[in-house]
Amino acid sequence: METSRHLSNLQIELLQLFRYELDDAQLQEIKSLLASYFAEKASNEIDALFEENQWGEDKINEWSQEHMRIPYSPS
């Protein structure tokens, strides 16, 4: 499989920001903004999945009762 050697538009934008020196507070603020952005995206996708499959609280309770671990067997 051949991989692309081109940078994405996000990578280019971030690289352009690297030329600025930020203090710790600014860096923490940017980290928080990025975390919030991706958390919101994930939450929206989960909401869409629940709506698409008509899942509700019953499904969450069902999942909480599942035991999907493989039993431990010493060698």
HELIX and SHEET records of a PDB file:
HELIX    1   1 ASN A    9  LEU A   17  1                                   9    
HELIX    2   2 ASP A   24  ASN A   53  1                                  30    
HELIX    3   3 GLU A   57  GLN A   65  1                                   9    
END                                                                             
